[in-house]
Amino acid sequence: CSRGSLRSFSFVVTSAPKHEKDAKITSLTSEISKLQNMLTNTTSSHGGSLASSSHAKAKRHHPLTAFNTTITEESSGGTSQTRSRMGRHASISTANVLNALPDEGEDALALRIVDMFKDPNKHLKYLKSEQFAMDILTLGSRVRPVLEDEPRCVFLQSPCYVFGDIHGNLEDLHFFSDNIWRLGMSLTAGNFLFLGDYVDRGLSCLEVVAYLFAMKLLLPHKVFLLRGSHETRDVNGWEEHYGERSYIHQCRERFGEEVGYRVWEETNQVFDRIPLSAVIDQDIFCVHGGIPRSVSRESRIQDILSVPKVAGINPPYEHETEEYQQVASDCIWSDPASDEQESSGVDPTSGFGESLRGGGAICFGHKAVTNFLQQHNYSYIMRAHEAHAEGVAVSKGARVFTVFSTSKDHNQGSQAMAGCILVDFEKMQVINRSPAYRNKFVHRRDSVSLAGMTEAEIMQRAQLGLVTAADDGADDDDYEEYEDYDDDDDDY
């Protein structure tokens, strides 16, 4: 398997027994990773027929489906899809094979959420209803075991789209939907990897969470979610700091105190089970914050795989050890060291130092990056966690990519872009949303798009985050504070 090469292209679009079982699984997963790395090394270092087949991939199984999808253009400019069985004019033997295939069925709940996402303005009543709350609770209970069954580090193949922080920004998420998976994720080649921080700051956190949970349910082997620092109770429950932009406030404001708290806790139960990292093509390490410090004689990937399948992190559950809470915290909180930190704040031996966030968070410098990449035979690190007006930033000798997929709520100015990265076999390409790209659903109160609406209609949309203040802007610091909570009494 050849490694992906860095290309400088940027596209801008302008418009107990269980624990023992888990331990065995993680150990085997790590062993598979090591063997795959050994195979990569052997392939790249030997000539002859082995070298000539270096681009060969392991044979994949492609299950046959009995359905086709028909795309129809609508008068509104969008498209609609219908599914039907194939083989109506096939021979008897072919028709028998197709008819014997299982009916894939349709998930009514997940599809209801996807329909809402396509045009939230048509579902204003539903978005404020108890039905929406119950749907989120049901989604959570169904997606929870799917995520818990995944290893804490998932291994993916390209092509793969990588997205950074979303932070409740429905508009930017819609941009990617309209331009990257326009026909739907199921009809778009490749995997979709989200690096965390789905909630807080933006005003459409519930819609974003519901949509991503629904897509994970519909496409569990194609859509992958990683955990960010905001997927912890200490952060997304910090109403005193984020006010109306905190996730817990939005849950209570939308559904009332009791039901709102249930929605908040159920989604945090899901967050507790989200993997911490991913590896693409055995070459690109993906994580929300950064690389963890070693806590064992094993590789750092093995350390991540050893984190409990259910982890609160901030605050931790009683079963979480201090060592593996550190691993998880490093994954969701760490940052690349600045130039100033490289010269004075980073340990020259380990390459790690204290983060500007404080509270026990760390930063990683050139030395830490080099050690990590060499230990695992990787080439790049892709992470999120820091706002960048360019959408995607590169650092540490073009080995660390920071992806930020929201252009709002982070003091990056009116020209900020939302970005993602396409890892496409042997190259990586950056895709950004231009500041000139027209908003579709979320508008400022002084926008001409709202000129024909009554005050009641505007207020209804404002309560759902679809209308923002005329002078809307974030007043948060560039760095969030990291709290090293030690509350043993908090048991969620």
Solvent accessible surface area in square Angstrom, and as a share of the most:
residue,aa,sasa,rsa
1,C,63,0.38
2,S,47,0.31
3,R,105,0.38
4,G,12,0.12
5,S,48,0.31
6,L,74,0.37
7,R,107,0.39
8,S,116,0.75
9,F,99,0.41
10,S,67,0.44
11,F,109,0.45
12,V,67,0.39
13,V,46,0.27
14,T,87,0.51
15,S,80,0.52
16,A,72,0.56
17,P,110,0.69
18,K,113,0.48
19,H,115,0.51
20,E,116,0.52
21,K,129,0.54
22,D,25,0.13
23,A,59,0.45
24,K,138,0.58
25,I,74,0.38
26,T,11,0.06
27,S,62,0.40
28,L,115,0.57
29,T,22,0.13
30,S,6,0.04
31,E,82,0.37
32,I,98,0.50
33,S,8,0.05
34,K,86,0.37
35,L,97,0.49
36,Q,77,0.34
37,N,20,0.10
38,M,119,0.53
39,L,112,0.56
40,T,20,0.11
41,N,70,0.36
42,T,56,0.33
43,T,12,0.07
44,S,91,0.59
45,S,82,0.53
46,H,104,0.47
47,G,54,0.52
48,G,63,0.60
49,S,96,0.62
50,L,71,0.35
51,A,37,0.29
52,S,93,0.60
53,S,54,0.35
54,S,25,0.16
55,H,115,0.51
56,A,63,0.49
57,K,99,0.42
58,A,82,0.63
59,K,202,0.86
60,R,121,0.44
61,H,158,0.71
62,H,141,0.63
63,P,104,0.65
64,L,105,0.52
65,T,57,0.33
66,A,2,0.02
67,F,31,0.13
68,N,61,0.31
69,T,47,0.27
70,T,71,0.41
71,I,68,0.35
72,T,71,0.41
73,E,136,0.61
74,E,77,0.35
75,S,130,0.84
76,S,99,0.64
77,G,45,0.43
78,G,29,0.28
79,T,54,0.31
80,S,39,0.25
81,Q,79,0.35
82,T,83,0.48
83,R,91,0.33
84,S,45,0.29
85,R,77,0.28
86,M,68,0.30
87,G,24,0.23
88,R,195,0.71
89,H,179,0.80
90,A,41,0.31
91,S,66,0.43
92,I,142,0.72
93,S,77,0.50
94,T,63,0.36
95,A,21,0.16
96,N,88,0.45
97,V,87,0.50
98,L,16,0.08
99,N,97,0.50
100,A,85,0.66
101,L,38,0.19
102,P,107,0.68
103,D,101,0.52
104,E,99,0.44
105,G,41,0.40
106,E,115,0.52
107,D,32,0.16
108,A,73,0.57
109,L,19,0.09
110,A,0,0.00
111,L,70,0.35
112,R,92,0.34
113,I,0,0.00
114,V,24,0.14
115,D,73,0.38
116,M,0,0.00
117,F,3,0.01
118,K,120,0.51
119,D,34,0.17
120,P,0,0.00
121,N,42,0.22
122,K,160,0.68
123,H,42,0.19
124,L,15,0.08
125,K,174,0.74
126,Y,32,0.12
127,L,1,0.00
128,K,82,0.35
129,S,32,0.20
130,E,115,0.52
131,Q,93,0.41
132,F,0,0.00
133,A,0,0.00
134,M,58,0.26
135,D,6,0.03
136,I,1,0.00
137,L,23,0.11
138,T,59,0.35
139,L,0,0.00
140,G,0,0.00
141,S,54,0.35
142,R,95,0.35
143,V,0,0.00
144,R,63,0.23
145,P,69,0.43
146,V,43,0.25
147,L,0,0.00
148,E,32,0.14
149,D,116,0.60
150,E,22,0.10
151,P,33,0.21
152,R,5,0.02
153,C,0,0.00
154,V,7,0.04
155,F,63,0.26
156,L,14,0.07
157,Q,73,0.33
158,S,6,0.04
159,P,28,0.18
160,C,0,0.00
161,Y,29,0.11
162,V,0,0.00
163,F,1,0.00
164,G,0,0.00
165,D,1,0.01
166,I,3,0.01
167,H,1,0.01
168,G,2,0.02
169,N,10,0.05
170,L,2,0.01
171,E,6,0.03
172,D,0,0.00
173,L,2,0.01
174,H,7,0.03
175,F,3,0.01
176,F,2,0.01
177,S,15,0.10
178,D,25,0.13
179,N,58,0.30
180,I,21,0.11
181,W,7,0.02
182,R,148,0.54
183,L,71,0.36
184,G,25,0.24
185,M,1,0.01
186,S,72,0.47
187,L,79,0.39
188,T,21,0.12
189,A,78,0.61
190,G,17,0.16
191,N,25,0.13
192,F,0,0.00
193,L,0,0.00
194,F,0,0.00
195,L,0,0.00
196,G,0,0.00
197,D,1,0.01
198,Y,4,0.01
199,V,0,0.00
200,D,0,0.00
201,R,4,0.01
202,G,2,0.02
203,L,37,0.18
204,S,3,0.02
205,C,0,0.00
206,L,0,0.00
207,E,2,0.01
208,V,0,0.00
209,V,2,0.01
210,A,0,0.00
211,Y,6,0.02
212,L,1,0.01
213,F,3,0.01
214,A,0,0.00
215,M,12,0.05
216,K,0,0.00
217,L,30,0.15
218,L,55,0.28
219,L,32,0.16
220,P,41,0.26
221,H,161,0.72
222,K,37,0.16
223,V,0,0.00
224,F,21,0.09
225,L,1,0.01
226,L,0,0.00
227,R,3,0.01
228,G,0,0.00
229,S,0,0.00
230,H,0,0.00
231,E,0,0.00
232,T,0,0.00
233,R,8,0.03
234,D,25,0.13
235,V,10,0.06
236,N,0,0.00
237,G,24,0.23
238,W,56,0.20
239,E,53,0.24
240,E,154,0.69
241,H,82,0.37
242,Y,16,0.06
243,G,30,0.29
244,E,103,0.46
245,R,38,0.14
246,S,0,0.00
247,Y,0,0.00
248,I,11,0.06
249,H,48,0.21
250,Q,14,0.06
251,C,0,0.00
252,R,72,0.26
253,E,122,0.55
254,R,23,0.09
255,F,25,0.11
256,G,34,0.33
257,E,118,0.53
258,E,135,0.61
259,V,32,0.18
260,G,0,0.00
261,Y,89,0.34
262,R,117,0.43
263,V,0,0.00
264,W,9,0.03
265,E,31,0.14
266,E,26,0.12
267,T,0,0.00
268,N,1,0.01
269,Q,39,0.17
270,V,0,0.00
271,F,1,0.00
272,D,2,0.01
273,R,30,0.11
274,I,2,0.01
275,P,1,0.00
276,L,4,0.02
277,S,0,0.00
278,A,0,0.00
279,V,1,0.00
280,I,0,0.00
281,D,34,0.18
282,Q,27,0.12
283,D,5,0.02
284,I,3,0.01
285,F,0,0.00
286,C,0,0.00
287,V,0,0.00
288,H,0,0.00
289,G,0,0.00
290,G,0,0.00
291,I,0,0.00
292,P,0,0.00
293,R,73,0.27
294,S,60,0.39
295,V,41,0.24
296,S,43,0.28
297,R,249,0.91
298,E,84,0.38
299,S,21,0.14
300,R,18,0.06
301,I,4,0.02
302,Q,20,0.09
303,D,1,0.01
304,I,0,0.00
305,L,1,0.01
306,S,44,0.28
307,V,6,0.03
308,P,33,0.20
309,K,21,0.09
310,V,29,0.17
311,A,4,0.03
312,G,1,0.01
313,I,0,0.00
314,N,3,0.02
315,P,6,0.04
316,P,31,0.20
317,Y,35,0.13
318,E,155,0.69
319,H,89,0.40
320,E,19,0.09
321,T,69,0.40
322,E,142,0.64
323,E,89,0.40
324,Y,52,0.20
325,Q,34,0.15
326,Q,58,0.26
327,V,0,0.00
328,A,1,0.00
329,S,10,0.07
330,D,4,0.02
331,C,0,0.00
332,I,0,0.00
333,W,6,0.02
334,S,0,0.00
335,D,4,0.02
336,P,19,0.12
337,A,5,0.04
338,S,47,0.31
339,D,127,0.66
340,E,134,0.60
341,Q,21,0.09
342,E,50,0.22
343,S,96,0.62
344,S,94,0.61
345,G,39,0.37
346,V,21,0.12
347,D,68,0.35
348,P,118,0.74
349,T,107,0.62
350,S,48,0.31
351,G,0,0.00
352,F,23,0.10
353,G,13,0.13
354,E,147,0.66
355,S,10,0.07
356,L,111,0.55
357,R,13,0.05
358,G,31,0.30
359,G,38,0.37
360,G,52,0.50
361,A,6,0.05
362,I,10,0.05
363,C,1,0.01
364,F,0,0.00
365,G,0,0.00
366,H,84,0.38
367,K,93,0.39
368,A,1,0.01
369,V,0,0.00
370,T,40,0.23
371,N,50,0.26
372,F,0,0.00
373,L,11,0.05
374,Q,137,0.61
375,Q,91,0.41
376,H,10,0.05
377,N,37,0.19
378,Y,7,0.02
379,S,20,0.13
380,Y,25,0.10
381,I,0,0.00
382,M,0,0.00
383,R,0,0.00
384,A,0,0.00
385,H,10,0.04
386,E,30,0.14
387,A,26,0.20
388,H,52,0.23
389,A,34,0.26
390,E,97,0.43
391,G,0,0.00
392,V,16,0.09
393,A,23,0.18
394,V,76,0.44
395,S,41,0.26
396,K,15,0.06
397,G,62,0.60
398,A,39,0.30
399,R,56,0.20
400,V,0,0.00
401,F,5,0.02
402,T,5,0.03
403,V,0,0.00
404,F,4,0.02
405,S,1,0.01
406,T,4,0.02
407,S,18,0.12
408,K,80,0.34
409,D,21,0.11
410,H,21,0.10
411,N,81,0.42
412,Q,53,0.23
413,G,54,0.52
414,S,101,0.65
415,Q,131,0.58
416,A,7,0.05
417,M,38,0.17
418,A,0,0.00
419,G,0,0.00
420,C,0,0.00
421,I,1,0.00
422,L,23,0.11
423,V,2,0.01
424,D,35,0.18
425,F,112,0.47
426,E,70,0.32
427,K,65,0.28
428,M,4,0.02
429,Q,22,0.10
430,V,25,0.14
431,I,23,0.12
432,N,7,0.03
433,R,11,0.04
434,S,9,0.06
435,P,56,0.35
436,A,81,0.63
437,Y,35,0.13
438,R,166,0.61
439,N,44,0.23
440,K,98,0.41
441,F,13,0.05
442,V,21,0.12
443,H,26,0.11
444,R,120,0.44
445,R,92,0.34
446,D,86,0.44
447,S,30,0.19
448,V,134,0.77
449,S,47,0.31
450,L,7,0.03
451,A,87,0.68
452,G,81,0.78
453,M,60,0.27
454,T,79,0.46
455,E,104,0.47
456,A,75,0.58
457,E,71,0.32
458,I,18,0.09
459,M,85,0.38
460,Q,67,0.30
461,R,34,0.13
462,A,31,0.24
463,Q,101,0.45
464,L,1,0.01
465,G,5,0.05
466,L,4,0.02
467,V,6,0.04
468,T,22,0.13
469,A,55,0.43
470,A,43,0.33
471,D,127,0.66
472,D,51,0.26
473,G,56,0.54
474,A,16,0.12
475,D,130,0.67
476,D,21,0.11
477,D,114,0.59
478,D,104,0.54
479,Y,83,0.32
480,E,17,0.08
481,E,92,0.41
482,Y,10,0.04
483,E,53,0.24
484,D,94,0.49
485,Y,66,0.25
486,D,128,0.66
487,D,69,0.36
488,D,123,0.64
489,D,136,0.71
490,D,52,0.27
491,D,105,0.54
492,Y,89,0.34
